[in-house]
């Protein structure tokens, strides 16, 4: 399979590029990335010179470039997105143009090229918060911040192309990822580095907000399964059932680094901060996938990566 991976120099995208090239010797990958602050070619060290891999610096909103690249691939996996909630609260425009308009550019090109598979990478945040129970793929979308609103818009746009143009779209919605190559503005890598340097770890509110955490390699395996075996037109939740409060994650990081809990600093809560996310995962498990790493095992590997 020849795959275009957009946003492939970012966190999850780069891990997925490594996974495809390591696990599928017949695959070829084109990585497209604009190399904004969240993307780095260093994330692709080890595969940049692979003869089965081509890196292209560019923007998914560039119609001519996208059309040219899509004409030469079998599948598209769209990771490209602005993804930091705090940044979306400060200014939503880049989230709208990249996450919605960029996805539309990809969908148009994929439709014209009769692409075989279009995998749209989404997030559990499009469902909004859930205080009890878990979200299924059939639940309505209720995004509560500009980031998740633009991701929900991209999901709906992709679904409309599947319905209207019979484009072979699949959508995945994953819980919080963590692991190697994640930008240091995100919670776990930021807290690892702060703890290692003896700096305070700022925790929003009282730290009671709950998230489900998945090690990025487990997510990459799930995405690969959906890409190859998922049913066109379907949405697949990807979760680990490893629910942790933000305070529990903070304390686990401090313990793993060997730092003192006195570094925890409670700060003013984020505007519109969702209390809890949780996902039902029966559909993806029916394809034979399940996570291999516990939260603790993944955190140990992640801490080793950042401290090295």
C-alpha positions as CSV (number, residue, x, y, z in Angstrom):
1,X,0.0,0.0,0.0
2,X,1.2,3.5,-0.8
3,X,0.0,5.9,1.9
4,X,0.0,9.7,2.2
5,X,0.4,10.6,5.9
6,X,-0.5,14.2,6.5
7,X,0.9,15.8,9.7
8,X,3.4,13.0,9.7
9,X,6.1,15.0,11.4
10,X,4.0,15.7,14.4
11,X,3.5,13.5,17.5
12,X,1.1,10.7,16.5
13,X,1.7,11.1,12.8
14,X,5.4,10.5,13.1
15,X,4.9,7.5,15.3
16,X,2.5,6.1,12.7
17,X,5.0,6.6,9.9
18,X,7.6,4.7,11.9
19,X,5.0,2.0,12.6
20,X,4.0,1.5,8.9
21,X,7.6,1.3,7.7
22,X,8.7,-1.0,10.4
23,X,5.7,-3.4,10.3
24,X,4.8,-3.5,6.6
25,X,7.8,-4.1,4.3
26,X,5.8,-3.6,1.2
27,X,4.3,-0.2,2.2
28,X,5.5,3.1,0.9
29,X,4.8,6.3,2.7
30,X,4.7,10.0,1.6
31,X,4.8,12.3,4.7
32,X,3.3,15.7,4.2
33,X,3.9,18.3,7.0
34,X,4.0,22.1,7.2
35,X,6.6,21.9,9.9
36,X,4.8,24.4,12.2
37,X,5.9,24.6,15.8
38,X,4.4,21.1,16.6
39,X,6.1,19.3,13.7
40,X,9.8,18.4,13.3
41,X,11.8,16.4,10.9
42,X,13.7,15.0,13.9
43,X,10.6,13.0,14.7
44,X,11.3,11.1,11.5
45,X,14.9,10.3,12.3
46,X,15.6,6.7,11.2
47,X,13.1,6.7,8.3
48,X,14.0,9.9,6.4
49,X,16.5,8.0,4.3
50,X,14.4,4.9,3.9
51,X,13.9,4.3,0.1
52,X,10.2,3.6,0.8
53,X,9.7,7.0,2.4
54,X,9.4,10.5,0.9
55,X,9.1,13.6,3.0
56,X,7.4,16.7,1.5
57,X,7.2,20.0,3.4
58,X,3.9,21.6,2.6
59,X,0.4,22.6,3.8
60,X,-2.7,20.5,3.4
61,X,-4.5,23.8,2.4
62,X,-2.3,23.9,-0.7
63,X,-4.7,22.5,-3.3
64,X,-2.2,22.1,-6.1
65,X,0.3,20.3,-3.9
66,X,-2.3,18.1,-2.3
67,X,-3.8,17.2,-5.7
68,X,-0.4,16.2,-7.0
69,X,0.5,14.0,-4.0
70,X,-2.9,12.3,-3.8
71,X,-2.8,11.3,-7.4
72,X,0.0,8.9,-6.6
73,X,-1.2,7.1,-3.4
74,X,-3.7,4.4,-2.5
75,X,-4.7,5.8,0.9
76,X,-4.7,9.0,3.0
77,X,-4.3,9.1,6.7
78,X,-5.0,12.7,7.9
79,X,-3.3,13.6,11.2
80,X,-2.7,17.2,10.1
81,X,-4.4,19.5,12.7
82,X,-4.0,22.3,15.2
83,X,-4.5,20.3,18.4
84,X,-3.7,22.3,21.5
85,X,-6.9,23.4,23.4
86,X,-5.3,26.3,25.2
87,X,-4.1,27.7,21.9
88,X,-7.6,27.4,20.3
89,X,-9.1,29.4,23.2
90,X,-6.5,32.1,22.6
91,X,-7.3,32.2,18.8
92,X,-9.5,29.9,16.8
93,X,-8.7,31.0,13.2
94,X,-5.8,28.6,12.5
95,X,-7.9,25.8,13.9
96,X,-10.7,26.5,11.5
97,X,-8.4,26.9,8.4
98,X,-6.3,23.9,9.1
99,X,-8.7,21.4,10.7
100,X,-11.7,22.2,8.5
101,X,-10.6,23.9,5.3
102,X,-7.5,21.7,5.2
103,X,-9.5,18.5,5.5
104,X,-11.9,19.8,2.8
105,X,-8.9,20.3,0.5
106,X,-7.8,16.7,1.1
107,X,-11.3,15.3,0.6
108,X,-11.7,17.2,-2.7
109,X,-8.4,15.8,-4.0
110,X,-9.2,12.3,-2.7
111,X,-12.6,12.3,-4.4
112,X,-11.1,13.4,-7.7
113,X,-8.3,10.7,-7.5
114,X,-10.7,7.9,-6.6
115,X,-8.7,7.1,-3.5
116,X,-9.1,3.6,-2.0
117,X,-9.2,4.6,1.7
118,X,-9.4,8.0,3.5
119,X,-8.8,7.7,7.3
120,X,-9.7,10.8,9.2
121,X,-8.0,11.0,12.6
122,X,-10.3,12.6,15.2
123,X,-10.5,12.8,19.0
124,X,-12.8,11.8,21.9
125,X,-13.2,15.5,22.6
126,X,-15.8,15.9,19.8
127,X,-18.4,14.2,22.0
128,X,-18.0,16.7,24.8
129,X,-17.9,15.7,28.4
130,X,-19.6,12.7,30.0
131,X,-19.9,12.4,33.8
132,X,-21.1,8.8,33.9
133,X,-20.9,6.0,31.4
134,X,-19.0,6.0,28.1
135,X,-19.5,7.4,24.6
136,X,-20.3,5.1,21.7
137,X,-19.7,6.0,18.1
138,X,-23.5,6.7,17.6
139,X,-23.6,9.4,20.3
140,X,-24.2,13.0,19.1
141,X,-21.3,15.4,18.9
142,X,-21.2,18.2,21.5
143,X,-17.7,19.9,21.3
144,X,-17.1,22.5,24.0
145,X,-14.0,24.3,22.8
146,X,-12.8,25.7,19.5
147,X,-10.3,22.8,18.9
148,X,-12.9,20.1,19.4
149,X,-15.5,22.1,17.4
150,X,-13.2,22.2,14.4
151,X,-12.4,18.5,14.7
152,X,-16.1,17.7,14.8
153,X,-16.6,19.9,11.7
154,X,-14.0,17.9,9.9
155,X,-15.6,14.6,10.9
156,X,-19.0,15.7,9.6
157,X,-17.4,17.0,6.4
158,X,-15.7,13.7,5.9
159,X,-18.9,11.8,6.5
160,X,-20.7,14.0,4.0
161,X,-18.2,13.1,1.3
162,X,-18.7,9.4,2.1
163,X,-22.5,9.8,1.7
164,X,-22.6,12.2,-1.2
165,X,-19.6,11.1,-3.3
166,X,-19.2,7.5,-2.0
167,X,-15.7,8.4,-0.9
168,X,-14.3,5.5,1.2
169,X,-14.0,7.4,4.5
170,X,-13.2,5.9,7.9
171,X,-13.0,7.9,11.1
172,X,-11.2,7.1,14.4
173,X,-11.7,8.9,17.7
174,X,-9.0,8.3,20.2
175,X,-8.5,9.1,23.8
176,X,-5.4,11.1,25.1
177,X,-2.2,9.8,23.6
178,X,1.2,9.9,25.3
179,X,4.6,8.6,24.4
180,X,7.8,9.6,22.4
181,X,7.9,12.6,20.1
182,X,5.1,14.5,21.8
183,X,5.4,18.3,21.8
184,X,6.6,19.6,25.3
185,X,3.5,21.8,25.6
186,X,1.4,18.8,26.3
187,X,0.7,17.6,29.8
188,X,2.9,14.5,30.3
189,X,6.0,15.6,28.5
190,X,5.8,19.1,30.0
191,X,5.4,17.6,33.5
192,X,8.3,15.1,32.9
193,X,10.6,17.9,32.0
194,X,9.4,20.2,34.7
195,X,9.8,17.5,37.3
196,X,13.3,16.6,36.1
197,X,14.3,20.3,36.4
198,X,12.8,20.9,39.8
199,X,10.1,23.2,38.3
200,X,6.5,23.5,39.4
201,X,3.9,21.3,37.7
202,X,0.8,23.5,37.1
203,X,-2.4,21.5,37.5
204,X,-5.7,23.1,36.4
205,X,-8.4,23.6,39.1
206,X,-8.4,20.8,41.7
207,X,-6.9,18.2,39.3
208,X,-10.1,16.1,39.3
209,X,-10.7,16.2,35.5
210,X,-10.6,12.6,34.2
211,X,-9.0,11.5,30.9
212,X,-8.5,8.1,29.3
213,X,-4.8,7.6,28.4
214,X,-3.3,5.4,25.6
215,X,0.3,4.8,24.8
216,X,0.9,6.0,21.3
217,X,2.2,2.7,19.9
218,X,-1.1,1.0,20.9
219,X,-3.0,3.8,19.0
220,X,-0.8,3.3,15.9
221,X,-1.7,-0.4,15.9
222,X,-5.3,0.4,16.2
223,X,-5.2,3.0,13.3
224,X,-3.4,0.5,11.1
225,X,-6.1,-2.1,11.8
226,X,-8.8,0.3,10.9
227,X,-7.0,1.5,7.7
228,X,-6.7,-2.1,6.5
229,X,-9.7,-3.9,7.9
230,X,-12.2,-1.2,9.0
231,X,-15.6,-1.0,7.3
232,X,-15.9,2.0,5.0
233,X,-18.3,4.7,6.4
234,X,-17.8,3.6,10.0
235,X,-16.4,5.4,13.1
236,X,-14.1,3.6,15.5
237,X,-13.5,4.7,19.1
238,X,-10.0,3.9,20.3
239,X,-9.5,3.8,24.1
240,X,-7.6,2.1,26.8
241,X,-10.1,2.2,29.7
242,X,-7.1,3.6,31.7
243,X,-9.0,6.5,33.3
244,X,-6.9,8.9,35.4
245,X,-7.5,12.2,37.0
246,X,-5.1,14.9,36.0
247,X,-3.8,14.8,39.6
248,X,-3.2,11.1,39.4
249,X,-1.3,11.5,36.2
250,X,0.8,14.3,37.8
251,X,1.6,12.2,40.8
252,X,2.5,9.2,38.6
253,X,4.9,11.4,36.6
254,X,6.6,12.8,39.8
255,X,7.0,9.2,41.1
256,X,8.4,8.0,37.8
257,X,10.9,10.9,37.7
258,X,11.7,10.6,41.4
259,X,10.6,14.1,42.2
260,X,8.6,15.4,45.2
261,X,4.9,16.1,45.2
262,X,5.7,19.5,46.6
263,X,6.2,20.6,43.0
264,X,2.4,20.4,42.3
265,X,0.9,23.8,41.8
266,X,-2.8,24.2,41.5
267,X,-3.7,27.0,39.1
268,X,-6.9,28.7,37.8
269,X,-9.0,26.2,35.8
270,X,-9.1,26.4,32.0
271,X,-12.2,28.0,30.4
272,X,-14.8,25.4,29.5
273,X,-12.6,22.6,30.9
274,X,-14.4,19.2,30.2
275,X,-14.7,17.1,33.4
276,X,-14.4,13.6,31.9
277,X,-14.1,11.6,28.7
278,X,-14.6,7.9,28.3
279,X,-15.1,5.7,25.3
280,X,-16.8,2.4,24.4
281,X,-14.4,0.3,22.3
282,X,-16.3,-2.8,21.3
283,X,-16.2,-1.9,17.5
284,X,-12.4,-1.7,17.3
285,X,-12.0,-4.7,19.6
286,X,-14.2,-6.7,17.2
287,X,-11.4,-6.2,14.6
288,X,-9.0,-8.0,16.9
289,X,-7.3,-5.0,18.5
290,X,-6.6,-4.4,22.2
291,X,-4.0,-2.3,24.0
292,X,-0.7,-4.0,24.9
293,X,0.7,-1.5,27.3
294,X,-0.7,-0.5,30.7
295,X,-0.6,3.2,31.6
296,X,2.3,2.5,34.0
297,X,4.3,0.6,31.3
298,X,3.8,3.3,28.8
299,X,4.7,6.1,31.2
300,X,7.9,4.3,32.1
301,X,8.9,4.2,28.4
302,X,7.9,7.8,28.0
303,X,9.9,9.0,30.9
304,X,13.0,7.2,29.7
305,X,12.6,8.8,26.2
306,X,12.3,12.3,27.5
307,X,15.1,12.0,30.1
308,X,17.4,10.6,27.5
